[in-house]
Structure formats: structure tokens, C-alpha cells
Amino acid sequence: MRGWAAVTGVAERKPARWTDGETTIDMTAQIGVQAITDAGLDIADIDGLICHPMGGVPMLVPSTIIELLGIRATFADSIDLGGATGAAMVWRAAAAIAAGQCRAVVCVTASRRQRRDRPRPSGNGDGGAPPAKAAGGWGLGKDSSAFAEFEVPFGNVGANVGYAMIAQRYLHDHDATPEQLAKIAVHQRDNACRNPDAFFYGQPITVEDVLGSEMVADPLHMLEIVMPSAGAAAVVVVHPDLARASGKPAAWLLGAGECVTHKTITYAPSLSDTAIRPAADRAFAQAGVGRDRIGLASLYDCYTITVLVTLEEAGFCGRGEGGRFVSEHDLRWNGDFPLNTHGGQLSFGQPGLAGGMSHVTEAVRQVQQRGDGRQVAGLELAFVNGNGGIMSEECALVLGTQP
């Protein structure tokens, strides 16, 4: 997969608590146009589109967006992998380009939040645990899965419970302290304070603040959990010829990996041996680079425990060594192990599936040397991990400055 395609355009809407009066379709179209413009292309240059299921469009979502944008597409797809959707879009676009189906693909994500909407059962809004009667809130009919029949009636709804179980299991098996988990949130908030688009820009926190915040699901505190928001994000993936002709820095896709193991935490094969590992191993093998060469880790962070486990499962440290790794490294944008330099979803915000895409957009910007006041010095390689459900759906990417 190395060198099959590159990301040249990105666009991202600043997360907001509410988007009263806006539709998801409108948000999707607007962010798509912005990404195409950022890539230096016109609508007529785009011949591929990847989107995701969305409210208000019960079926034929790709053609609905294509019609609205005025795209003449020779490739279209819709991805439903929760928080891994953004990363999954990138390698699928590259595969379609390499297969000769298209040359320029716009990948779009958007999530609105209306004050009149009923609250989602999901704790973090990333597709972790869909409502029982309308999966993901998309009006696709009654959910007849085992999850809906045997878990929802007894209260096993939402992501908080599942990730708390993962955290409890990890703390039972390995040494890690509450302070080490809290440090992840603190350093990502420090990064957010360098990002004017972050929801919590200008609001630093301390380890004491994190540990003193409300306990939501033992052992996870309020400041260790994302706050759902609204927003949109998009990227444009292009053929190598278009990337070179643009004359702009590109983020080249060097490797990708994906693994899906379960839907709900009850049916997870393991709470400690996750799908992250095979996905990351494949991405690094395709890229032909070692973990020690990664200059930026852009890791899905719905909870602090998600980051700690991902550091281990992606191979940046040994199993059970995550706590010590966090203690020994500076995770800020100018530290020795830059992590989630946009603030991560914990501090940038989690605008639904666009929250997972934010890890892609930030990695692309950093590789393109467009990190503004938080640019990682001398960055050549970035690693991205997308996580859907409750450690259920994993997608890993390696991006670089050269193919």
C-alpha cells in the first residue's frame, strides 16, 4: 500500500456544543467543499466519495451527497466503523485509487447536535453502543441483535460502562496509577491550549483537577472522558500524480491495518488482548518502518484508558508498561513523544464520527508542516489509530512526508 495515494486537502469545523437549525447533510457538503478547496482542486476533479451513515438519510447516502455536491463519481462508499471510520476511509480511498477506479476521493464526516434531540444512550457519542430500536439513531429499523435483546434491558448501555470494565481489568493485571492516567488528560489539554479550534482552548487542567473531578464509572473520572459535541471534518485522498502536481506538501499513506472482533464488550474475546495489535502490526509492516521512527502518535482517546492501552497494543511499549511509559515521557506537542497534538478528543472535542477523523486531520496537518503553533519539529512519520465501539473496530495508518 505504500505510496498508493496521498492526502493533500483537509478541512475541519471547530467543535460546538450545539448546531441548532443545521442538518448533517448541509454540514457534510460544506466541509467537503472546504477540503476540496484546500487540496487545490475543483469539484470537477473529484471522482470519488466516501461517507458514513447519517441521520436524515435512511438509505443511498453516498448518492445523496454526490448529488448535492455535483460530483460525477466513479467510486462511492459508506463506512460504518464508529470512531475508526475516519482512518478506514483513508485506506479505502487509496485502495480504490490504486485499483484504477478513481483519482481523487473526498472523505467526509459530520455530526450535528440539536437541543431538541433526545440524549443518546452512548456515553461518548462515537458509535460505541447504539440505541436498541434504531441502530446509531439512523432510523434503520428495530435492532434485533443480542445486544438489544439481552443487554439493553438490564442497563448495559453506552460506552462508559464498557471502558470502565477495560480500565478495571487493566489495573487488576498491571501496574498503573491514577496519576499516570490523569497525566494523559493533562498533557492533551496542554496541547489543546495551543489549538484555538479546540473546545477547551485556554482552559488548562492539572492532575489534581482530573482526580478531583466526579467519578463517572469507576475508575474513570469526568475529566478522563470525552464530552460529545458537534462538528465536521473531511480529507481529500489523491492519486500520486495529482499529489506531485499540486506543488503542496502531501501526507503519503505508507501502511494501513484493520481488525474487528466484536460489537459489545460482553462478546469481546479479551479485555486486554485487543484488535489494535494486529491492525498496527499490519500498518507498520506495510510501511516498512519501526515504532521508534514515529514522530507523532495520533491515538483515539475517548477515555484516558484507551490511550494507555493503545500505546501498548500498538507496540510503543510492552504490555503492562503503559503507566511507566506515560510517566517517563512528555506527551505534549514539543515533548519527546508528541501525542494528540490537537488536544485529542478529550480536549479538542468529540464531534461524533468527525471526532475520530480529527486524529487523521491533525496527523495530516502535522506531516504537511501546517501545525501552526503546535508543529512537531522535524516530523517525518505519524501513526494514527481509530477505535470504534468499545475496543471493537480498529484501524491503523502510517503517514509520511515521502512515499
N, C-alpha and C positions, 0 to 999 in steps of 0.2 A: 504493500500500500504506500510505501514511502515515495513521496513526490507525485502521487496521482493527482493531487489538486492542492489548492491553497485558499486560505481565507483572506480576502482583500478588503471587504467592507463590513463595518459593524455599526449598529445603532442601538441605543438603549434609552428608555424613558426613565426618568427619576421616579423611584417608588413613591407611592402616595397611599394614604390610608383609605381613601375613597375615590371613586370615579363616577360620581352621580351623573346620570344622563348619557354616559358614553356606552357604546356597545363594544363587545370584544372584537367583532369584525372590523369596525372602524379603527380601533387601536392597532389591530393586526396590519391593516392596509397602510396606515400612516408609518408604522415602524419599518415595514418592508420597503417603502419608498425611500425612507431616510438611509437605510443600509445600502440600497442600490446606488443612491447618490454618493454615499461615502466611498463606494468602490469605484467611482468614476465611470459608472455605466448608465445606460438609459433603460427604460422598461423594455424596449425592443430588443435589448441584448440578453434579457433573461429568458431562458427556455426551460427552466426547471423550478419547481416549488416543493418545499416540504413544510408541513404544518402539523397541527395536533388537533384532536377532537376539542370542540369548544361549545359553550353554551349558546343557544340560539340557532345552531345549525345542526340538527339531528343527524344529517347524512350529507354526503357529497361535499365535504368541507373543502378539499383542495380545489375543486372546480368552482366553488363559490368565491374563494379568494382570487383565483385566476381571473374569473370574470370581472371582479371588482377592480383589480389592478390593470387589467387589459393585457395580460401576459398571454403569449401563444406558446404553450408548454408542450415539450416532447417527453417530459418526465414529471410525474407528480406522486406524492406520497403523504401519508399521515402517520405520525408516530405516537404511540401511547405507552411510554415507559416512565411515567411520573417524572421525578426530578432528574432522571437520566436522559430525558427526551432531547434536550439541547445538544449534548455531546453526541447522542446517537444520530441526530440529524446530520452532523458534520461528516461522519464517515460514510453514511449512506449517500450523501450528495457526491462525495469523492468517488464512491464506487460506481454511481450512475455515470459520472463524467468519464471515468476510466473505461467503462463499457461502451462508450460512444453514444449514449442516449441523449446527452445534453452537454452544454459547455459552461453555463452559468446558472447556479441554483441559489435562490433566496430561501433561507430557512427562518421561519417566523414563529414567535411565541408571544402570547398576550394573555393577561388575566385581569378582569375588572373586579371591583368590589362596590356593591351598591348598599346604601344604608338600609334599604327596604328588604334586602336579601335575608333569608333565614341563615343563621350561622351554620357553617359546615361542621359535621361531626369530627372531621380530621383535626388533629392537634396542630399541625403545621402547614396545612394547605398545599402540600406538594403531591397530592395524589396517593398519599400513604394508605388511607383507609376510606374508600368511597362510601357514600350513603347506601343504605340497604335497598332502597326502592329504585334509585336512579343512579347507576354507577357513575361516579365522578360528577353528578349533577347535570349530566348532558341529556337527560330525558330519553335514554335508550331503552327504557322498559324495566320491568322488575328484575332485581338481582336475585338469581336463584342459586348462587354459589353456596358452598359450605359455610363460607364466612358469614353470609347474610342469615343463613338458617340456624347455625349453631353458636355463633359468637356475638353478633349484634344484640340479640335478645338478652344476653347476660352481661352487657356492658363493655365488651372488649371492642371498643370503637375508638378510632383515632390513633395518632402516632405516638402521643406522649407515653401511653402505657407500654407499647412495644419497645421504644427506645430506652425506657426506664429498665425494662427487663434485660436488655442488652447490657446496659451500664451495670446493673447488679451482678450479672453473670461475670462481666469483665473484672469487676472489683473483687469478686469471690475468687477468681482464678489467678489474678495478677496483682502486683503492687502498683498502685496509683493513688494519689491523694486528691482530695477535693481542690486543693490549691493548684495542682497541676492542670486539672480540667478547667478551673477558673481562669488560669493564665491564657488559655486559648481564646476565651471570650475577650479578655482584656487587650491582648495584642491585636486581635482583629478589630476591636473598637478603636485602637490607636491608628490602625490603617484607615478606618472609616473617617477619622478626623482629618485625613489628607485628601479625602474624596468629597467634594461639595455635593455630589449627587447621592451620597449615602443618606439613608433615612436618619441615622443617628450622628450625622456630621456635627462636630463641635460639642459632642457630649461624651467626654472620656469617662471611663469607669475604672475601678480598682478591684483587686482580688477580694477585698473585704466587701465591696458593693455586691459582687456576684454571690458570694457565700451568704450574705445577709439578705438577699432577695428571697421572695416567697418560694417555699418548696412546693413544686407543682406535682411531680411524680418522683418519689424517692428513688435515686439520689439527685435528681435534676432540678435545679433552681430556675426561677423565671428568667434570669439573665443568661442561662445556658440554652435557651430555647428560642427559636426564631419567632418573630412577630409577622403574621401574614399581612401582606399589603397588596397593592395593585400596581401593575406596570406592564411593560412590553420590551422585548429585545429581539434582535434579528442579526443574522450574519449572511454574507454572500460568499459562496464557495465557487471557485472558477477553475477552468482548465489551465494547466501550466502556461500555455501560450498567452492567455489573457492576463495571467498574473505577471508575466515578464513584460508584456506590452504596456501594462498600466504605469510603469515607471515608479510605482509606490512600493514601500516595504510590504511584504506579504508574510503571513504566518502559514508555513507549509505543514501539511499533515504528514507526519512521519510514521505513525503507527496508531492502531486502534484495537481495542478488545472489548468484548461484551459478554455478559453472563447473567442469566436469570434463573433463580432457583425456587421461588415460591411467591405467593401473594401476601399472606398474612403471617404474622410471627408464629402462630400456632404450628404452622406447617414448615417452618424453616428447618432445613437439615441440621443446622447447628447455629448457635448464637455467637460463636467465636470464630469459626472457620467459614468465611463469607465468600460471596461471589465476586468481591473486589479483587481477590488474589488472582484468579485465572484471567480476569479481564485485564488487569495491569500487566501481568506476565506476557500476555499476547501483544499488548501495545508496545512494551519495551523491546520484545523480541523482534517485532516488525521494524521498529525504529533503529535497532542495532546500537542502542546506547545504554549505558548503565545509569542506575539511580543517582550515582554521585555526580553526574553531569547536569542534573536538573537544577535550574536556577530559580524556578518559581513553581510552587505546588498550589494549584487551584482546586481545592478539595471541597466537595459538597459538605455543607455544615449546618444541617437542620438542628443539630444538637452538638454540644462540645464532645460528647462521647463518639459521635460519628467521625469527627476529625481524628480523635485519638486512635480509634480502630482502623481508620483508613491509612494513617501513617504506617501502621504495622502491616496491614494486609497488602498495601501497595509496594511494600518492600523497602521503605525508607529506614526501617529499624526492625529488629527481631520481634517476634511475638512476645508480648508481655513487657516490652521495653519502651512502650509509648510514653508512659509517665516520665521516665528518665529522659527520654529524647526531648520532650517539651521543656523540662527543667534546664537542660543543657544548651538549648538553642534559643536565639532571638527570632521570633516569628514575624517581626514587623518588616515593612517594605524595605528598610535599609539594614536589616539584620542578617545573620549568617544563614538563615533558612527562611526566605520570604514565603509567607503563607497567606493566601486570600488577601491580596494587596488592596482590593476594592473595599474590604471590610467584611467580606463573606456575607452570607445571608443573615448571620447573627446580628450584623450591624449595618450592612448595606440595605437589607430588607429582603423579604421573600415574596415577590410578586408571582405566586403560583409557578407555572412551568417556566416563566421568564426568570424566576429565581435560579433555577438550575442552569439556564442559558447564561446567567451573569458570570458564572465561572469561566465559560467559554469566551465571552466578550472581553473579560478582563485579561485572560491569557493572551488573546489575540492582540489587544492593545499593547500589552507589555512587550510581546515579541516584535511588534511593529515599532517599538520605541515611542509609544504615544501614551505613556503612563503619567504624563503631566508631573504633578508634584510628588508622585509616589513611584517614579520609574525605577525599576531594579537595574542597577548598574551592570553593564556588560552582559545582559541576558541573551542567551542563545537558544535555550531549550526550556519549555514549560510542560508540566504534566497537569492534565485535567481529569478529575473523576466526577462523574454524575451518578447519583444514587436515587433510585425510585422506590416507592413503597417503604417498607421497614427493612432496610438492607436486603431488598428483594431483587431489584433490577440495577445492574451496574454497567457503566460504560466508561472506558478509559481512553484518553487521547494523549499523544505526544506531539507537540507542535514545535517548530524550529524556524530559525531565520533563513535556513538554506534547505533545499530539497535533498 
